[in-house]
Amino acid sequence: MIRTAIVEDVPLARERLRRMLAAHDDVRIVGEAGDAAGGAALLRSAEPDLVFLDVTLPDGEGPNLVRALPAEARPLVVFLTARADHALPAFELEAVDYLLKPAGEAELARALDRVRRRLAPGAEESESHVTVRNGRRLDLVPIDRIEHVEVAGHYLCLHADGDVHLLREPLAAFAERLRPAGFVRVHRSALVRAGAVRALVERRNGDAEAELASGARIPVSRTYRAELDALLKG
């Protein structure tokens, strides 16, 4: 049973979320609050497994309620927000997901599936999307649509469905983030999703070139080739 708390200042929004959660037999609501003070008390007393948490509350910011808890006492978090550009705290705090209000049943079901996977003993949770800042907006790029990643100066170029998204993050750290989703480093400046590789073309000295589903060709250094070969054989 997933012990769940709701911290949301709009009564109608709480009621709607409560009604949608009632359709999930493995969810039990252990408390609700409409402001930051009540939410902080609720998280301390009820010790829920999961909290649906509004980013902006009348008397404070929702993310601060989570930051105030010891790491070992933090519940899984699904943030609620009315604006996509308020989603960044969700990813800074490693939230399971965030729902853009008013969220529908499909979005809620997706978030709960991620919660279940995270709570499963021994489960390794992979991210479902990468958040990329584009001026004042945040673009959510589904990881399963990213084909390959290349370094360009201080940025990473994420190639997804013919578009290129820029992300400022070290390649090594990003490779670890995407490892559970089947990405592998193939060069000092490139990652590929193993499922997107259609062929390997041999080059000299043990190097190769990966031909991807889009037709892109990515150099594969012999230094990194063993891991890619193992994934492809698997």
C-alpha positions in Angstrom: 0.0 0.0 0.0 1.4 3.4 -1.0 0.7 5.8 1.9 0.0 9.1 0.2 -0.3 12.7 1.4 -1.7 15.7 -0.6 -0.4 19.2 0.0 -2.4 21.6 -2.2 -3.9 24.9 -1.3 -7.0 24.8 -3.6 -9.8 22.7 -2.1 -11.3 21.7 -5.5 -7.9 20.6 -6.7 -7.5 18.4 -3.6 -10.9 16.9 -4.1 -10.2 16.2 -7.8 -6.9 14.5 -7.0 -8.5 12.5 -4.1 -11.2 11.3 -6.5 -8.7 10.2 -9.1 -6.5 8.5 -6.6 -9.5 6.5 -5.3 -9.4 4.5 -8.6 -6.0 3.1 -7.6 -6.5 0.2 -5.0 -2.9 0.3 -3.8 -3.0 4.0 -2.8 -4.2 5.1 0.7 -4.4 8.8 1.5 -3.0 9.4 5.0 -3.6 13.1 5.2 -4.1 16.4 3.4 -3.0 20.0 4.0 -3.7 23.3 2.3 -0.6 25.3 3.3 3.1 25.0 4.0 2.7 24.9 7.8 0.1 22.2 7.7 2.1 20.3 5.0 5.2 20.3 7.1 3.4 19.0 10.1 1.7 16.4 8.0 4.9 15.1 6.5 6.5 14.8 10.0 3.5 13.1 11.6 2.2 10.8 8.9 5.5 9.8 7.3 4.0 9.1 4.0 5.6 7.0 1.2 4.5 9.6 -1.4 3.4 13.2 -1.4 1.6 15.2 -4.1 3.0 18.6 -3.4 2.1 22.0 -4.8 5.1 24.0 -5.8 3.7 27.3 -4.6 1.6 27.5 -1.4 0.1 30.6 0.3 2.7 30.7 3.1 5.7 29.2 1.4 7.3 27.1 -1.3 6.5 23.4 -1.5 10.0 22.3 -2.3 11.2 23.8 1.0 9.0 21.2 2.9 11.1 18.4 1.4 14.4 20.2 1.8 13.6 20.6 5.5 13.4 16.8 6.1 16.4 14.5 6.6 17.3 12.7 3.4 16.3 9.3 4.9 12.9 10.7 6.0 11.9 12.2 2.6 8.9 10.7 0.9 8.8 10.3 -2.9 7.5 13.5 -4.4 5.2 14.3 -7.3 5.1 18.0 -7.7 1.9 19.9 -8.7 2.3 23.1 -10.7 0.2 25.4 -12.8 3.2 26.5 -14.9 5.8 24.5 -16.8 8.6 26.9 -15.8 8.0 26.0 -12.2 9.0 22.4 -12.8 12.7 22.9 -12.2 12.6 22.2 -8.4 11.0 18.8 -9.2 14.2 17.7 -10.9 16.6 19.4 -8.5 15.0 17.4 -5.7 14.9 14.2 -7.7 11.1 14.1 -7.7 9.4 11.1 -9.3 7.4 13.3 -11.6 5.5 16.6 -11.8 2.0 17.1 -12.9 0.9 20.3 -14.8 -2.4 21.4 -13.4 -5.1 20.4 -14.1 -3.6 16.9 -14.6 -5.8 14.2 -16.1 -6.1 10.5 -15.2 -3.6 9.4 -17.7 -0.9 11.8 -16.3 -1.7 10.6 -12.8 -1.5 7.0 -13.8 1.9 7.6 -15.4 3.2 9.2 -12.2 1.9 6.4 -10.0 3.5 3.8 -12.3 6.9 5.6 -11.8 6.2 5.6 -8.0 5.5 1.9 -8.0 8.7 1.2 -9.9 10.7 3.3 -7.5 9.2 1.5 -4.5 9.8 -2.0 -5.9 12.6 -3.7 -3.9 15.8 -3.7 -5.9 14.3 -1.8 -8.8 16.5 0.6 -10.7 14.4 3.6 -11.8 15.4 5.3 -15.0 14.3 8.8 -15.8 11.4 9.2 -18.3 12.5 12.6 -19.6 15.2 15.3 -19.5 14.4 18.8 -18.6 16.1 21.4 -21.0 15.9 25.1 -20.4 15.0 27.1 -23.5 15.0 30.7 -22.5 12.2 31.2 -20.0 10.5 27.8 -20.7 11.4 24.3 -19.9 11.2 21.6 -22.5 10.6 18.0 -21.4 12.5 15.7 -23.8 11.4 12.0 -23.5 14.5 9.9 -23.0 13.2 7.1 -25.2 13.1 9.6 -28.1 16.7 10.6 -27.7 18.9 8.8 -30.2 22.3 10.1 -29.5 24.1 12.9 -27.5 27.2 14.8 -28.7 29.4 17.4 -27.0 29.5 20.9 -28.4 31.7 23.2 -26.4 30.3 23.5 -22.9 26.9 22.0 -24.0 25.5 18.6 -24.8 23.4 18.3 -28.0 20.5 15.9 -27.5 19.3 14.6 -30.8 15.6 13.5 -30.5 13.1 13.1 -33.4 15.1 15.3 -35.7 15.4 18.2 -33.1 18.5 19.2 -31.2 18.2 20.3 -27.6 21.1 21.9 -25.7 21.9 20.9 -22.1 24.7 22.2 -19.9 25.9 19.1 -18.0 29.2 17.1 -18.0 29.0 14.2 -20.4 30.2 11.7 -17.8 27.5 12.6 -15.3 24.8 12.6 -18.1 26.0 9.1 -19.2 25.4 7.8 -15.7 21.9 9.4 -15.6 21.0 7.7 -18.8 22.7 4.3 -18.3 19.5 2.6 -16.9 17.7 3.7 -20.1 20.2 1.8 -22.3 22.6 4.6 -23.2 26.3 3.9 -23.6 29.3 6.1 -24.1 30.9 5.3 -27.4 33.4 8.1 -27.7 34.9 10.7 -25.4 32.4 13.1 -26.9 29.3 11.0 -27.6 26.6 8.7 -26.2 24.2 6.5 -28.1 21.0 4.7 -27.2 21.8 1.0 -27.9 18.3 0.4 -29.2 18.9 3.0 -32.0 22.0 1.3 -33.4 21.2 -0.4 -36.7 24.7 -1.4 -37.7 28.3 -1.2 -36.8 30.8 -0.4 -39.6 34.3 -1.6 -38.9 37.2 0.9 -39.1 40.9 0.5 -38.6 42.6 -0.3 -35.3 39.5 -1.6 -33.6 37.5 1.6 -34.0 34.0 1.5 -35.6 31.1 3.7 -36.7 27.6 3.2 -35.4 24.8 3.7 -37.9 21.7 4.8 -36.2 18.0 4.6 -37.0 18.0 8.2 -38.3 20.9 7.5 -40.6 23.4 9.4 -38.4 26.8 7.9 -38.1 28.6 8.2 -34.8 32.3 7.3 -34.2 32.9 4.4 -31.8 36.3 4.5 -30.1 37.9 1.1 -29.3 38.3 2.5 -25.8 34.5 2.4 -25.3 33.5 -0.3 -27.8 33.3 -3.3 -25.4 30.4 -2.0 -23.5 28.4 -1.2 -26.7 29.2 -4.7 -28.0 27.9 -6.2 -24.8 24.7 -4.3 -24.9 24.0 -5.1 -28.6 24.7 -8.8 -28.0 22.3 -8.7 -25.0 
